[in-house]
Amino acid sequence: MQTRDYKDLFRLISSMIGTGGELTANEQTQVSNFINRRFQQAFDESPVWPRYFVNSEARDIISLIIGGLATGSSSDRSSVANGNYILIGQADDPAAGQGAVLGTNVYYNPATDTTPNTQDISSATVLYKRASTSRWELEDGTDIEFNSSGQIKVTAGGGSSLLVEADSVKKDNPSEVVTWTLTATLVSGTPLVVDEQLIPYAQTGKDTIGDFNRIHRKRAFLNNSALEYEFFVDFNGANILNIANTNDTSAFVSYKKQFTPFTVTSDYYNSTAEVPGEFFNYIAHAVYADFLRVQNRQEQALAEEQVAQTYLALELEKIDIRSNNNTINKRFSTYVNRQSR
């Protein structure tokens, strides 16, 4: 998509102000602040600006959150134990020996995977039901491997044990465990293991989500009838309601990227920072209107504000013409548009 240089924007604004040259240092700082303010206003006007909209991207579902752990008596492994855990799948490699109990869930903390760009998971914090004891165990520095058939194997005992289930009646789900035995030298506190169906804002290797738009079970806007989830958003991310299958490890999120302001703090007239072309004229005229208000030239400021809003309205109209609002941003469907849902 088209971009313009920041220096072009700054020079245009200076020309409209009409100083006959460069603005004073204080005025330059003021204008740069106005630019970021108006940049965010334009950004916030639509949830589906093409530049910032990501359509139906696969995102990990956080299935468990572990918290409540603190520093151990001789070291601190609470930082790798507390956190979000992904359900990688069910242990199903019959050749795994005394790894995890076959058919039970295997979870890991993605922030601890030392080889995030490979299929196998290395030296991570892993929660699994150990075959030799039939107890849930949280280990630090453990590997999860996939054989040639894609079956999952946990290297039991490959790392340091942090938590072990201590209930006399074994539980099927780690969130149901009442009592845990802690390795006191590594962690302390009272473990809290909570079931979740959460998609966090941030995921390694992907853009940070600014606003969630829609969530589907499978890739949407490609084939007919991708199941769409209801959800609510909190500080941690989007919480999926009534998930189709609790063993699902990912969902497809349509979202708007996080807003990033310009970081130019000097040499404004020579900066090559990229300005979105669709916002260029709006920002220029809106900032000029702000500058006029500072000078108490209210009538001129109002007229300039109307010019700026016209430029922005033209860009918003383009979104309607492209049907982003009617297709991407609407949740209802009819017999006419259902096939593109």
N, C-alpha and C positions, 0 to 999 in steps of 0.2 A: 504494500500500500504506500501511497505517496507520503513523504515527509518533507519538512522544511527545516533549515538550520535555525537554531535559537538566535543567532546573530541577526538573521533576517527579520525575525519577530521583534527583537529589541530595537533595531534600526527603524522599522516601520512605526513603532509606538513613539519613538523619539521624534520622528518626522511629524506625526500628528500633533504631538505636544508643541512642536514648533520652536525649539530652543535655538535653532540655527547651528547646532553642533551637538556634542555629547552632553548628557545630563550630568549634574553634579553627583558626587559619590553617594550622598544621602538619597538623592532622587533615584539613582540606579538601584540601590537596595530596596527602596520603596516599590519601584516598578517590578522588580524580580519577585517580591512577595505577592504583589497583585497578580502576577502571571500564574504563580502556583495556585492561588485562590481560585482564579477563573478556570484554570486547567481542571481542577477537581470538580468545579461546578459543571463543566461540560461533560466530564467523565461520568458524573452521577445522574445525568439526564436520562440515560437509557441503560437497561441491563443487558442489551444485546448489541452494543457497538461491535462491528465485525472485527476490529483490531484487537479487542480485548476479550472477545467471547470464544470459549472453547466448547466444542460440541461433543457430547457423549464420550468422554475420556474415561478409560478404565482406572479406577481408584481402589486401593486396598480398603477392606472393611476391618476396622478394629473390633475384635470379638471379646477381648478382655482388657480390663485396666487393673493393674496391681499398684497399690499404694500403701502407705503406712509404715514403710521400712526406713530405718535410720542407720547411722554409723555403727559398725561392729566394735568389739573391744580392742582389736588390733589393726583392723583395716576397714575401709568403707566400700562395700559393693552395692549399697542401696541405690546408687545412681544408675546402675544397669538393671536393677531388679524392679524399681518403680518405673512405670511407664505404660505405654500402649502395646498390646500384643495382638498379632495377626494369627488367625487360624490358617496354618499352611495346608492342612488336610488331615487325613486319618492314616495312622501307621498301618501299612499294608504290605511290607516287604517280608515274606515268609522266611527269607534267608537272614533276617536281621538278628536272629538269636535272642539274647536277653536285652533287647533294646526297649521299645515301647510295646505295650499290650496291643495286639493287632486289633484294628477297628476303632481305637480310641483317638481322640483329637490330639493334635500336636500344635502348640502355639510357640511363637518366638517374638522377641522384641526387635523390630526392624532397625532400631537405632544402634543395635549392638552387632549387627552382621558385618564382619570384616571384609566380605567379598560381595557387596550388594549387586554387582553387575553380572554375577554368575548364577546358574540355577541352584547349585548347592549352597547351603547356608553354613558359614564357618565361624567358629568361636563366638557364638551368640548366646544370649540368655534364653533358655528354652524351658518351657513348661510341658511336661508329658507324664503319662502314667507308666511307670517303670515296670517292665515285665517280671523281673525277679522278685518284686515286693508287692505288686498290684497297688502301689501308692502313688499319688501325684507327687511330682518332684520338680523343683525349680533349680536348674543348673546354670551356672555362668561359665562360658567358654566351651560350649558343646556344639557339635556339628549335626546338621540334618542333611542327609544325602538322598539323592534320587537315583535309582538304578535305571538300566536301559529301557525299562517298561514304564518309567515314571513313578514307580512305587517308592514310598517314603520309609526311610530308615533313620532312627535316632541313635547316635553313638552314646549309649547310656554310660554314665560314669566318666565321660570324656572331659568333664570340667569339674568345677567346684560346686558342691551341693550348697544351696542357700536355704531352701525350704523343703520340708518333707511332710506329707500328710500324716497326722497323728491320730485321726479318728479311728475308733475301734471298728465302726461300720464304714466300709469303704464307699466313697461317693463316686457317682458317674461323671459329675461335673465339678471342676475345681472351685467354682464359685459357691458350691454347697459345703465345702470343707469348713468345719468349725474350728479345729485346732491344728496348728502347724508347729512342727519342731524347727527352730531356727538354728543355723550355725552361728553361734554367738560371736565368734571372732570376726565374722564378715558382715553381719547385719544385726539389727535390733529392732524393737518396736512390735506392733501388732499388725500382721498382714491383712490387707483388705483386698479381696479379689472380687471384682464386679463384672457381671455379664454386660456387654454392650453390643450395639449394632451401629457403630459410629464411623463416619468418614471425616477424618481431620482436615483442617485447612491446608496443612503442609504435608508433602510426601517427597522423599528424596528423588531427585531427577525430574520433578514436574513443577510447573508453575504453582505458586501459592494461590489458593482460592480466596477471592475477595468476597464474592456473593454467590451462594448456591442458587441455581435457577431451577433445574429439574434433575431427578435421579431415576434411572431405569435399571431393571435387572440385567438386560442385555443391551447391546449397542442400539441406540435409537436413531430415528430419522434415516434409516437405511432400508429396513424391511417392515412389513406390516406387524402391528400389535406387539410392540415391546412393552412388557409389564412396567408400569410406572409406580414408584413408591411415594407415599405420603411421608413427610419428614418434618422435624422441627430443628431449629438451629440454636445452639448455645455457645458458650465460650470455647468449647473444645472442637466444635464442628457440627455436622449434620447428623442427627439421630434418626435412623430409618425406623418407620413404624410398620409392624406386621410384615416382616421380611418373609419372602416366599420359602426360603430354606435356610435354616440357621447354619448349615455347612457351607453356604456361599462365602467365598473368600474375597470377592470384588463386586463392585457395582459400577455403572456408567453414569458419570456426572457431567451435566452441562452447567457451566459456570462462567462467571465474569472474573477476570484476573484481578489481583490486588492492585490498587492504585499506587503508583510510584511517582512522587513529585520530581520536578527538575532539581538537580543538585548543583546547579551553576551558582557560584558565590563570588566570582570575580571575572574580569575580562569579558563582560557580557557582550560587547560589540564584536567579539571574534569567536565566540563559542560555536562549536559545530554539534552541540547536543541536538538530538532529533526531536522535532515538534510534529505531532500528528497533523497531516495536511487538512483533515476534516475539522480540526479545531482552530486552525491558524487565524482565520479572519475574525472568528468570534472572540478569541483571546485578545487580539490586537485592539478591537473596538471596545471591548468590555473593560480592558485595563485603562484605555484612554478615558472612558467614562468615570472610572474610579479616580483617576488623576484629576479630572475636572471637579469632582465632588470635594476632593481635598482642598481645592482652590475656591470652593464655595460657588462654583459656576453651575448651579443646579439645573437650570433649564437646558443648557448645552449638554450636561451629563445625561439628562433624561433622553434627549434626542439621540445621543450616541449609544445609549443602552438599547434603544429600539433597533438601531442598525445592527448591533451585536446579536440581539435576539433573532433578527431576521436570518442572519447567517446560520445560527444554530438550528433554527426551524427548518431550513433547507436541508441540512444534513440529517436531521431526524426524519424528514419526509423520505429521504433515500432509503432509510431502514424499512419503512412501510412498503415502499415500492418493491424492495427485495424480498418482502414477506417474512423478514426475521421476526417481526412482532406477531404476525398471524400464524406462523408455523412453529417457531422455536419458543416463543414466549407465552404461548397459549396452551392450556392444558386440555381444553375440550376438543372433541372431534366430531365430524359429521360424516355421512356417507361420501361426501365430496372429497374431504381432505384426509380421511382416515388412512389411506394407503401411503401417505408420506409421513405419518406420525412416527 
